[in-house]
Structure formats: C-alpha cells, structure tokens
Amino acid sequence: MLRFKFIFILMVLWSAVAHSQSPEAGARWRVNVKMTSATAGEVIVKAVIDDGWHIYGTSLPEGGPISTTIDFNGSTGVKFTSPVKVSPAPHKGFDSMFNMELTWWENAVTFRRSFTVTDVDAAQIKGSVSYMMCNQRNCMRPPVYNFSKSLPKVK
C-alpha cells in the first residue's frame, strides 16, 4: 500500500511539472488563414496571454530576453507580399528583470501577413513562433509553437 501511495504521489508531481512547462501555459496561440480572393489571402497569428504574463516584442536589444519571432519559411505554394503587421503596438518600458528598456504584450497580440497563391495544389502555410514569456517573478524557457494550415477554399 505504501508503494502504491508513493507511485501515485510521483505521478501527480510529474503531471504538475509537465503541465507547468507546457507551451500552452501563459499563452495560447491560434493561426487562421483567410482568403481575400481566389489568389490572395492573409495569415492571422494570434496569442491570447494569461493574466499576469507577457511576451516580449519582436525587436529587442542584445543581453535581454528572446524576441518574439514568426517564421513562415516552411510555407509552400505561396509568396508573401507584406511584412508581418502587429496589433496592438507593444508596451514599452523599463523591465526590472532584465534591467533595460524593452517592449512586450499583455492580454493579446495579433500578427498578420498577406500572401498570393503561386501553386494552388501545393499551397500550405507552415511555420513557427518562438517567444519568451515572463510574469513578475520568473520567465519560462522559450517555447516554440509550430503550425500548419491549408488554404480554405474560396466560394
């Protein structure tokens, strides 16, 4: 009976540790593809950030946290026609954890990028988001969120 309790406690602790390191803890990412015509569309990457957490901006100074980066290099059959547009603009201020001026988002942030279709049969949006997430006490090891989306059919 003692062995069973010990194993049960270890399983509960392991589950708690695994959950606390989940890439979904603190921020949840969603990717959608919206076609604006038969040959053009937009990728929408959105992060919903839990209360008390923030993710850092896309262009940070050296020696600080890891910048948020969206990589669309795995995409096929499309040509991107715009840089990544971000909304809202990030907060800017002094970050005491890194002792420097930084940018970051709280609550939610949306990234958008336009594209044209170059090969309908091969068209797919693939990529990843790398980011660093912190709260007032600590930072999580930078997770990577991978995504893959087929283009919706135009009606």
C-alpha positions in Angstrom: 0.0 0.0 0.0 2.9 2.4 0.8 4.4 1.7 -2.6 1.1 2.5 -4.3 0.9 5.8 -2.5 4.5 6.7 -3.3 3.9 5.9 -7.0 0.7 7.9 -7.0 2.4 10.9 -5.5 5.2 10.8 -8.0 2.7 10.6 -10.9 0.8 13.7 -9.5 4.0 15.6 -9.1 5.3 14.6 -12.6 1.9 15.7 -14.1 2.1 19.1 -12.4 5.7 19.7 -13.6 4.8 18.7 -17.1 1.8 21.0 -17.2 3.7 24.0 -15.8 6.2 23.6 -18.6 3.6 23.3 -21.3 3.9 25.8 -24.2 0.2 26.5 -23.7 0.8 27.7 -20.1 0.7 31.5 -20.1 -0.1 32.0 -23.8 -2.4 30.2 -26.3 -1.6 30.6 -30.0 -4.2 30.4 -32.8 -3.5 30.5 -36.5 -6.1 31.2 -39.2 -5.8 31.7 -43.0 -8.3 34.0 -44.6 -8.6 34.2 -48.4 -9.4 37.7 -49.7 -9.7 36.5 -53.3 -9.1 33.3 -55.3 -5.3 34.1 -55.4 -4.7 36.2 -52.3 -5.0 35.8 -48.6 -3.8 36.7 -45.1 -2.3 34.6 -42.3 -3.5 35.7 -38.9 -1.4 34.5 -35.9 -2.9 35.5 -32.5 -1.7 35.0 -29.0 -4.0 35.2 -26.0 -1.9 35.8 -23.0 -2.9 34.8 -19.4 -3.3 37.5 -16.8 0.0 38.3 -15.1 2.1 37.1 -18.1 3.6 38.9 -21.0 5.5 38.0 -24.2 8.3 40.2 -25.5 8.5 42.3 -28.6 9.9 41.4 -32.0 13.0 43.6 -31.9 14.9 43.6 -28.6 18.4 44.7 -27.6 21.2 42.2 -27.0 21.6 40.9 -23.5 17.9 40.8 -22.8 15.1 38.3 -23.3 14.5 36.4 -26.5 12.4 38.4 -29.1 9.2 37.0 -30.5 9.9 35.7 -34.0 7.4 34.3 -36.5 9.0 32.1 -39.2 6.9 31.3 -42.3 9.8 29.5 -44.2 8.0 26.1 -44.2 5.2 27.5 -46.3 4.8 26.2 -49.9 2.8 27.4 -52.9 2.5 31.0 -51.6 4.5 34.2 -51.9 4.3 36.6 -49.0 3.6 40.1 -50.2 3.8 42.1 -46.9 5.9 42.2 -43.8 4.3 41.0 -40.6 1.9 43.6 -39.2 1.3 43.7 -35.4 -1.7 44.9 -33.5 -1.8 46.4 -30.9 1.6 48.1 -30.7 3.7 46.7 -27.8 4.0 48.3 -24.4 7.4 50.0 -24.0 9.1 50.5 -20.7 11.8 49.5 -18.2 11.9 45.8 -17.3 13.4 45.3 -13.9 14.0 41.5 -14.6 16.4 42.4 -17.4 17.4 45.9 -16.2 16.7 47.5 -19.6 14.1 49.2 -21.8 12.0 46.6 -23.6 8.8 46.1 -25.4 6.1 43.5 -24.6 2.5 42.5 -25.0 -0.1 41.6 -22.3 -3.6 40.1 -22.8 -3.4 39.5 -26.6 -1.5 40.3 -29.8 -2.3 39.6 -33.4 0.3 39.3 -36.2 -0.9 39.5 -39.9 0.8 38.8 -43.2 -0.5 38.9 -46.7 0.3 36.4 -49.4 -0.5 35.4 -53.0 -1.0 31.9 -54.2 1.7 30.7 -56.6 0.7 27.0 -56.7 -2.8 26.0 -55.7 -2.0 22.3 -55.3 1.0 22.9 -53.0 -0.4 25.9 -51.1 0.1 25.5 -47.4 1.1 27.9 -44.6 3.7 26.3 -42.3 5.8 27.9 -39.7 6.7 28.5 -36.1 6.5 31.2 -33.4 9.5 31.5 -31.0 8.9 33.7 -27.9 9.8 34.3 -24.3 7.2 34.7 -21.6 7.6 36.2 -18.2 5.5 37.3 -15.2 6.6 39.4 -12.2 8.6 36.5 -10.6 10.1 34.4 -13.3 10.4 33.6 -17.0 9.5 30.3 -18.8 12.1 28.6 -21.1 11.4 29.9 -24.6 8.8 27.6 -26.2 8.2 27.1 -29.9 4.7 27.0 -31.3 4.6 25.1 -34.7 1.7 25.5 -37.0 0.5 24.2 -40.4 -2.6 25.4 -42.2 -4.1 24.5 -45.5 -5.7 27.3 -47.5 -9.5 27.4 -47.2 -11.5 27.0 -50.5 -12.7 30.3 -52.0 -16.5 30.3 -52.5 
